[in-house]
Amino acid sequence: MDPEVSLDHNNNTQITDCMGTFPKAVKRLFDVLCALVCLLLFSPLFLLCFVLVKLEDGGPVIYSQERIGRNGTPFFIHKFRSMRTDAEKAGPQLCSADISEDNRLTKVGKFLRGHHLDELPQFWNVLVGDMSFVGPRPERKFFIDQIMQHDARYELLYQIRPGISSYATIYNGYTDTMEKMLKRLEYDLYYLQHRSLMLDVRIILLTFYKIVTGRVF
């Protein structure tokens, strides 16, 4: 059952990062060491994904897209390309939560998305400090501007690094509508107020459990 999240919409000053200096240092050390291990451990899987994406249509294997990170600083997130190269010729679009309904996805891309393999290159983003294993999912400025029109508290998330997985990902799932984006923001702000090393471990374990059991999220 999803947890309740309740925050004060009118007092932004109360929504601050509660994690202390030492836990932050431990979290960053964990990120660096685990990112290195994952990059080495999953190198055969990286190679397999590389070959599959390249063989399908001969296009670029890695897709890099600008996102907004800590302190509002732009960075490029890296993924294995899962869509056609002309997927956004009409402008930025959200991928459908039901990947079977999004005809922009390639056949290999649907498999990668379904098993979250497209996000493997983000271990590099974690290693270099753009991201963490756990934190609010990074968003594009195009969609942040739209979210901000509804709820200006989004800027509070700039206090921390975005993550590969998040509290919102576990309990709110994939966001393909503005309504879901605003609900995701509630979960992200709740995480900001309550984050701890133990909560991060819980999120990582739940993420791993959902991936290996094929749960949709």
C-alpha positions as CSV (number, residue, x, y, z in Angstrom):
1,M,0.0,0.0,0.0
2,D,1.4,3.4,-0.9
3,P,2.4,5.6,2.0
4,E,0.6,8.9,2.7
5,V,2.5,12.1,1.8
6,S,1.5,15.3,3.3
7,L,3.4,18.6,2.9
8,D,2.8,22.3,3.5
9,H,2.2,23.9,0.1
10,N,2.5,27.4,1.5
11,N,5.8,27.2,3.5
12,N,8.6,26.3,1.3
13,T,11.2,27.1,3.9
14,Q,10.3,24.0,5.9
15,I,11.0,21.7,3.1
16,T,14.8,21.2,3.4
17,D,17.3,18.4,3.0
18,C,17.4,16.7,6.4
19,M,20.5,14.5,5.7
20,G,23.5,15.5,7.7
21,T,27.1,16.0,6.5
22,F,28.4,12.6,7.5
23,P,25.5,10.6,6.0
24,K,25.9,12.6,2.8
25,A,29.6,11.7,2.6
26,V,28.8,8.0,3.2
27,K,26.1,8.2,0.5
28,R,28.5,9.7,-2.0
29,L,31.2,7.1,-1.2
30,F,28.6,4.3,-1.7
31,D,27.5,5.8,-5.0
32,V,31.1,5.9,-6.3
33,L,32.1,2.4,-5.2
34,C,28.8,0.8,-6.4
35,A,28.9,2.6,-9.7
36,L,32.5,1.3,-10.3
37,V,31.4,-2.2,-9.3
38,C,28.3,-2.1,-11.5
39,L,30.2,-0.8,-14.5
40,L,32.7,-3.7,-14.3
41,L,30.2,-6.3,-13.2
42,F,27.7,-5.5,-16.0
43,S,30.2,-4.9,-18.7
44,P,29.1,-8.0,-20.6
45,L,25.5,-6.8,-20.4
46,F,26.6,-3.4,-21.7
47,L,28.2,-5.1,-24.7
48,L,25.1,-7.1,-25.4
49,C,22.8,-4.1,-25.3
50,F,25.3,-2.2,-27.5
51,V,25.2,-4.9,-30.1
52,L,21.4,-5.3,-30.0
53,V,20.7,-1.6,-30.4
54,K,23.2,-1.2,-33.2
55,L,22.0,-4.2,-35.1
56,E,18.3,-3.1,-35.2
57,D,18.7,0.1,-37.2
58,G,22.3,1.0,-37.3
59,G,21.7,4.3,-35.4
60,P,23.4,5.7,-32.4
61,V,23.6,3.3,-29.4
62,I,23.8,5.9,-26.6
63,Y,21.2,8.6,-26.3
64,S,22.2,11.6,-24.3
65,Q,19.7,14.2,-23.2
66,E,20.0,17.4,-21.2
67,R,18.4,17.2,-17.7
68,I,18.4,19.6,-14.7
69,G,20.4,18.4,-11.7
70,R,21.6,19.6,-8.3
71,N,21.6,23.4,-7.9
72,G,19.6,23.7,-11.1
73,T,22.7,22.8,-13.2
74,P,22.1,21.1,-16.5
75,F,23.8,17.8,-17.3
76,F,23.5,15.1,-19.9
77,I,21.9,11.9,-18.8
78,H,23.0,8.8,-20.8
79,K,20.8,5.9,-21.8
80,F,20.8,3.1,-24.3
81,R,18.7,4.4,-27.2
82,S,15.3,2.8,-27.1
83,M,13.4,5.0,-29.6
84,R,13.6,5.8,-33.3
85,T,16.1,8.5,-34.1
86,D,13.2,10.8,-35.2
87,A,11.1,10.1,-32.1
88,E,10.8,13.8,-31.1
89,K,10.8,15.5,-34.5
90,A,7.5,17.1,-33.4
91,G,9.0,18.3,-30.1
92,P,9.4,16.9,-26.6
93,Q,7.0,14.1,-25.7
94,L,6.5,11.8,-22.7
95,C,6.7,8.1,-23.2
96,S,3.5,6.2,-22.5
97,A,3.4,4.3,-19.2
98,D,2.3,1.3,-21.3
99,I,5.3,0.8,-23.6
100,S,3.4,-1.4,-25.9
101,E,1.3,1.6,-27.0
102,D,4.3,3.9,-27.9
103,N,5.1,3.3,-31.5
104,R,8.2,5.5,-31.2
105,L,10.0,2.7,-29.4
106,T,12.0,0.2,-31.3
107,K,11.5,-3.5,-30.8
108,V,14.8,-3.7,-28.9
109,G,13.9,-0.5,-27.1
110,K,10.7,-2.0,-25.7
111,F,12.7,-4.9,-24.3
112,L,15.3,-2.6,-22.8
113,R,12.6,-0.3,-21.3
114,G,10.6,-3.2,-20.0
115,H,13.6,-4.5,-18.1
116,H,15.1,-1.1,-17.3
117,L,18.3,-2.0,-19.2
118,D,18.2,1.3,-21.1
119,E,19.3,3.0,-17.8
120,L,22.5,1.1,-17.4
121,P,24.7,3.9,-18.7
122,Q,23.5,6.1,-15.9
123,F,26.0,4.3,-13.7
124,W,28.5,6.7,-15.4
125,N,26.3,9.7,-14.4
126,V,26.5,8.4,-10.8
127,L,30.3,7.9,-11.0
128,V,31.0,11.5,-12.2
129,G,28.6,13.0,-9.7
130,D,25.7,14.1,-11.8
131,M,23.4,11.7,-10.2
132,S,23.0,9.3,-7.2
133,F,21.6,5.8,-7.0
134,V,18.7,7.3,-5.1
135,G,17.1,10.7,-5.6
136,P,14.3,12.4,-7.5
137,R,14.4,11.4,-11.2
138,P,15.9,14.2,-13.2
139,E,13.6,16.0,-15.6
140,R,13.9,18.1,-18.7
141,K,13.6,21.9,-18.4
142,F,10.7,21.8,-21.0
143,F,8.6,19.8,-18.5
144,I,10.0,21.5,-15.4
145,D,8.7,24.8,-16.7
146,Q,5.2,23.3,-17.1
147,I,5.3,21.7,-13.6
148,M,6.4,25.1,-12.1
149,Q,3.3,26.7,-13.5
150,H,1.3,24.4,-11.2
151,D,3.7,24.0,-8.3
152,A,6.7,26.2,-7.8
153,R,8.1,23.9,-5.1
154,Y,9.8,21.8,-7.8
155,E,12.9,24.1,-7.3
156,L,13.3,22.7,-3.8
157,L,14.5,19.4,-5.4
158,Y,17.6,21.2,-6.7
159,Q,19.0,20.8,-3.1
160,I,20.0,17.2,-3.9
161,R,21.4,15.1,-6.7
162,P,18.8,13.4,-8.9
163,G,18.8,9.6,-8.9
164,I,18.5,6.4,-11.0
165,S,15.7,5.3,-8.7
166,S,13.5,7.3,-6.3
167,Y,10.9,7.1,-3.6
168,A,8.4,8.4,-6.2
169,T,9.4,5.7,-8.7
170,I,8.6,3.0,-6.2
171,Y,5.3,4.3,-5.0
172,N,4.0,6.5,-7.9
173,G,5.4,4.6,-11.0
174,Y,6.2,6.1,-14.4
175,T,4.9,9.6,-15.1
176,D,3.2,10.2,-18.5
177,T,0.7,13.0,-17.5
178,M,1.0,16.3,-15.7
179,E,-1.3,14.9,-12.9
180,K,1.3,12.1,-12.3
181,M,4.1,14.6,-12.4
182,L,2.6,16.7,-9.7
183,K,1.9,13.5,-7.6
184,R,5.5,12.5,-8.2
185,L,6.6,15.9,-6.9
186,E,4.8,15.2,-3.6
187,Y,6.7,12.0,-3.2
188,D,10.0,13.6,-4.1
189,L,9.5,16.4,-1.6
190,Y,8.6,13.9,1.1
191,Y,11.9,12.1,0.3
192,L,13.7,15.4,0.6
193,Q,12.4,15.9,4.1
194,H,12.9,12.4,5.3
195,R,15.8,11.0,3.4
196,S,18.3,8.9,5.2
197,L,20.8,6.1,4.5
198,M,18.3,3.5,5.7
199,L,15.5,4.9,3.4
200,D,18.0,4.8,0.5
201,V,18.8,1.2,1.2
202,R,15.0,0.4,1.3
203,I,14.4,2.1,-2.0
204,I,17.4,0.3,-3.6
205,L,16.1,-3.1,-2.3
206,L,12.6,-2.4,-3.5
207,T,13.8,-1.3,-6.9
208,F,15.9,-4.5,-7.3
209,Y,12.9,-6.6,-6.1
210,K,10.6,-5.0,-8.7
211,I,13.1,-5.4,-11.5
212,V,13.9,-9.1,-10.8
213,T,10.2,-10.0,-10.3
214,G,9.1,-8.2,-13.5
215,R,6.9,-5.7,-11.6
216,V,5.8,-2.7,-13.7
217,F,6.8,0.7,-12.3
